[in-house]
Amino acid sequence: MRTFIAINLDPEIKKALSLLIEELDKGHKNIKWVR
């Protein structure tokens, strides 16, 4: 899991954010996410 999601969030919100970012990664390969 990426560090900027590691803030104290509700587990469901954290899961949704993870999925959203995975989709963004797939759709926008030119964007370099801070790891």
C-alpha distance matrix in Angstrom:
0.0 3.8 6.4 8.7 7.2 7.5 11.2 13.3 13.2 14.7 12.5 14.0 13.3 9.6 9.7 12.1 10.3 7.4 10.5 12.4 10.3 10.3 14.0 14.5 13.3 15.7 18.4 18.4 17.9 20.0 17.4 15.5 12.3 11.9 9.3
3.8 0.0 3.7 5.7 5.7 6.9 10.2 13.1 13.4 15.7 14.3 15.6 14.1 10.6 11.5 13.1 10.3 8.1 11.5 12.2 9.4 10.4 13.9 13.4 12.2 15.3 17.5 16.8 16.4 17.8 14.9 12.8 9.3 8.4 6.2
6.4 3.7 0.0 3.8 5.4 5.1 8.0 11.4 12.6 15.5 14.8 16.7 14.9 11.5 13.4 15.1 12.1 10.8 14.5 14.9 12.3 13.9 17.1 16.3 15.3 18.6 20.6 19.5 19.2 20.1 16.9 14.4 10.8 8.7 6.9
8.7 5.7 3.8 0.0 3.8 5.4 6.7 10.4 11.1 14.3 14.4 15.8 13.3 10.5 13.0 13.8 10.4 10.3 13.9 13.4 11.0 13.6 16.3 15.0 14.8 18.3 19.7 18.4 18.8 19.4 15.8 13.9 10.2 8.5 8.3
7.2 5.7 5.4 3.8 0.0 3.8 5.5 8.3 8.1 10.9 10.6 12.1 9.7 6.7 9.3 10.5 7.5 7.5 11.2 11.4 9.8 12.2 14.9 14.4 14.6 17.8 19.3 18.8 19.5 20.7 17.3 15.9 12.1 11.3 10.7
7.5 6.9 5.1 5.4 3.8 0.0 3.8 6.5 7.8 10.7 10.4 12.9 11.3 8.1 10.8 12.9 10.6 10.2 14.0 14.7 13.3 15.2 18.2 17.9 17.8 20.9 22.7 22.2 22.5 23.7 20.4 18.5 14.8 13.3 11.9
11.2 10.2 8.0 6.7 5.5 3.8 0.0 3.8 5.9 9.5 10.6 13.0 10.9 8.7 12.2 13.7 11.5 12.3 15.9 16.1 15.1 17.6 20.2 19.6 20.1 23.3 24.6 24.0 24.8 25.7 22.2 20.6 16.8 15.2 14.5
13.3 13.1 11.4 10.4 8.3 6.5 3.8 0.0 3.8 6.9 8.7 11.5 10.0 8.6 12.1 13.9 12.6 13.7 17.0 17.5 17.2 19.5 22.0 21.9 22.7 25.5 26.9 26.7 27.7 28.8 25.4 24.0 20.2 18.9 18.1
13.2 13.4 12.6 11.1 8.1 7.8 5.9 3.8 0.0 3.7 6.1 8.1 6.4 5.9 9.4 10.7 10.0 11.7 14.5 14.9 15.4 17.7 19.7 20.0 21.2 23.7 24.9 25.2 26.5 27.9 24.6 23.7 20.0 19.3 18.7
14.7 15.7 15.5 14.3 10.9 10.7 9.5 6.9 3.7 0.0 3.8 5.5 5.3 6.2 8.6 10.0 10.6 12.3 14.4 15.3 16.5 18.4 20.1 21.0 22.4 24.5 25.8 26.5 28.0 29.8 26.6 26.0 22.4 22.2 21.4
12.5 14.3 14.8 14.4 10.6 10.4 10.6 8.7 6.1 3.8 0.0 3.8 5.5 5.0 6.1 8.6 9.8 10.4 12.3 14.1 15.3 16.5 18.5 19.9 20.9 22.7 24.3 25.4 26.6 28.7 25.9 25.2 21.6 21.6 20.3
14.0 15.6 16.7 15.8 12.1 12.9 13.0 11.5 8.1 5.5 3.8 0.0 3.8 5.4 5.0 6.2 8.6 9.8 10.6 12.2 14.2 15.4 16.7 18.4 19.9 21.3 22.6 24.1 25.6 27.9 25.3 25.1 21.8 22.4 21.5
13.3 14.1 14.9 13.3 9.7 11.3 10.9 10.0 6.4 5.3 5.5 3.8 0.0 3.8 5.4 5.1 6.1 8.6 9.9 10.4 12.2 14.2 15.3 16.3 18.2 20.0 20.9 22.0 23.8 25.7 22.8 22.7 19.4 19.9 19.6
9.6 10.6 11.5 10.5 6.7 8.1 8.7 8.6 5.9 6.2 5.0 5.4 3.8 0.0 3.8 5.5 5.1 6.2 8.7 9.8 10.6 12.3 14.4 15.3 16.4 18.5 20.0 20.7 22.0 23.9 21.0 20.4 16.9 17.2 16.4
9.7 11.5 13.4 13.0 9.3 10.8 12.2 12.1 9.4 8.6 6.1 5.0 5.4 3.8 0.0 3.8 5.4 5.1 6.3 8.6 10.0 10.7 12.5 14.3 15.3 16.8 18.5 19.9 21.1 23.5 21.0 20.7 17.5 18.4 17.3
12.1 13.1 15.1 13.8 10.5 12.9 13.7 13.9 10.7 10.0 8.6 6.2 5.1 5.5 3.8 0.0 3.8 5.4 5.2 6.1 8.6 9.9 10.7 12.3 14.2 15.5 16.5 18.1 19.9 22.2 19.7 20.1 17.1 18.5 18.2
10.3 10.3 12.1 10.4 7.5 10.6 11.5 12.6 10.0 10.6 9.8 8.6 6.1 5.1 5.4 3.8 0.0 3.8 5.4 5.0 6.1 8.5 9.8 10.4 12.1 14.2 15.2 16.0 17.7 19.6 16.8 16.9 13.8 15.0 15.0
7.4 8.1 10.8 10.3 7.5 10.2 12.3 13.7 11.7 12.3 10.4 9.8 8.6 6.2 5.1 5.4 3.8 0.0 3.8 5.5 5.2 6.2 8.7 9.9 10.5 12.4 14.3 15.2 16.2 18.5 16.0 15.7 12.6 13.9 13.1
10.5 11.5 14.5 13.9 11.2 14.0 15.9 17.0 14.5 14.4 12.3 10.6 9.9 8.7 6.3 5.2 5.4 3.8 0.0 3.8 5.5 5.1 6.3 8.7 9.8 10.7 12.4 14.1 15.5 18.3 16.3 16.7 14.3 16.3 15.7
12.4 12.2 14.9 13.4 11.4 14.7 16.1 17.5 14.9 15.3 14.1 12.2 10.4 9.8 8.6 6.1 5.0 5.5 3.8 0.0 3.8 5.4 5.2 6.3 8.7 10.0 10.6 12.0 14.1 16.4 14.2 15.2 12.9 15.3 15.6
10.3 9.4 12.3 11.0 9.8 13.3 15.1 17.2 15.4 16.5 15.3 14.2 12.2 10.6 10.0 8.6 6.1 5.2 5.5 3.8 0.0 3.8 5.3 4.9 6.0 8.6 9.7 10.1 11.6 13.7 11.2 11.7 9.2 11.6 12.0
10.3 10.4 13.9 13.6 12.2 15.2 17.6 19.5 17.7 18.4 16.5 15.4 14.2 12.3 10.7 9.9 8.5 6.2 5.1 5.4 3.8 0.0 3.8 5.4 5.0 6.3 8.7 9.9 10.6 13.6 12.0 12.4 10.6 13.2 12.8
14.0 13.9 17.1 16.3 14.9 18.2 20.2 22.0 19.7 20.1 18.5 16.7 15.3 14.4 12.5 10.7 9.8 8.7 6.3 5.2 5.3 3.8 0.0 3.8 5.4 5.1 6.1 8.4 10.2 13.2 12.0 13.5 12.4 15.6 15.9
14.5 13.4 16.3 15.0 14.4 17.9 19.6 21.9 20.0 21.0 19.9 18.4 16.3 15.3 14.3 12.3 10.4 9.9 8.7 6.3 4.9 5.4 3.8 0.0 3.8 5.4 5.1 5.7 8.1 10.3 8.7 10.6 9.7 13.2 14.2
13.3 12.2 15.3 14.8 14.6 17.8 20.1 22.7 21.2 22.4 20.9 19.9 18.2 16.4 15.3 14.2 12.1 10.5 9.8 8.7 6.0 5.0 5.4 3.8 0.0 3.8 5.6 5.3 5.7 8.6 7.3 8.4 8.0 11.5 12.1
15.7 15.3 18.6 18.3 17.8 20.9 23.3 25.5 23.7 24.5 22.7 21.3 20.0 18.5 16.8 15.5 14.2 12.4 10.7 10.0 8.6 6.3 5.1 5.4 3.8 0.0 3.8 5.7 6.0 9.6 9.8 11.4 11.6 15.2 15.5
18.4 17.5 20.6 19.7 19.3 22.7 24.6 26.9 24.9 25.8 24.3 22.6 20.9 20.0 18.5 16.5 15.2 14.3 12.4 10.6 9.7 8.7 6.1 5.1 5.6 3.8 0.0 3.8 6.2 8.9 9.2 12.0 12.6 16.3 17.4
18.4 16.8 19.5 18.4 18.8 22.2 24.0 26.7 25.2 26.5 25.4 24.1 22.0 20.7 19.9 18.1 16.0 15.2 14.1 12.0 10.1 9.9 8.4 5.7 5.3 5.7 3.8 0.0 3.8 5.4 5.6 8.8 10.1 13.9 15.5
17.9 16.4 19.2 18.8 19.5 22.5 24.8 27.7 26.5 28.0 26.6 25.6 23.8 22.0 21.1 19.9 17.7 16.2 15.5 14.1 11.6 10.6 10.2 8.1 5.7 6.0 6.2 3.8 0.0 3.8 5.4 7.4 9.5 13.1 14.2
20.0 17.8 20.1 19.4 20.7 23.7 25.7 28.8 27.9 29.8 28.7 27.9 25.7 23.9 23.5 22.2 19.6 18.5 18.3 16.4 13.7 13.6 13.2 10.3 8.6 9.6 8.9 5.4 3.8 0.0 3.8 6.3 9.4 12.7 14.6
17.4 14.9 16.9 15.8 17.3 20.4 22.2 25.4 24.6 26.6 25.9 25.3 22.8 21.0 21.0 19.7 16.8 16.0 16.3 14.2 11.2 12.0 12.0 8.7 7.3 9.8 9.2 5.6 5.4 3.8 0.0 3.8 6.2 9.5 11.9
15.5 12.8 14.4 13.9 15.9 18.5 20.6 24.0 23.7 26.0 25.2 25.1 22.7 20.4 20.7 20.1 16.9 15.7 16.7 15.2 11.7 12.4 13.5 10.6 8.4 11.4 12.0 8.8 7.4 6.3 3.8 0.0 3.8 6.4 8.6
12.3 9.3 10.8 10.2 12.1 14.8 16.8 20.2 20.0 22.4 21.6 21.8 19.4 16.9 17.5 17.1 13.8 12.6 14.3 12.9 9.2 10.6 12.4 9.7 8.0 11.6 12.6 10.1 9.5 9.4 6.2 3.8 0.0 3.8 6.0
11.9 8.4 8.7 8.5 11.3 13.3 15.2 18.9 19.3 22.2 21.6 22.4 19.9 17.2 18.4 18.5 15.0 13.9 16.3 15.3 11.6 13.2 15.6 13.2 11.5 15.2 16.3 13.9 13.1 12.7 9.5 6.4 3.8 0.0 3.8
9.3 6.2 6.9 8.3 10.7 11.9 14.5 18.1 18.7 21.4 20.3 21.5 19.6 16.4 17.3 18.2 15.0 13.1 15.7 15.6 12.0 12.8 15.9 14.2 12.1 15.5 17.4 15.5 14.2 14.6 11.9 8.6 6.0 3.8 0.0
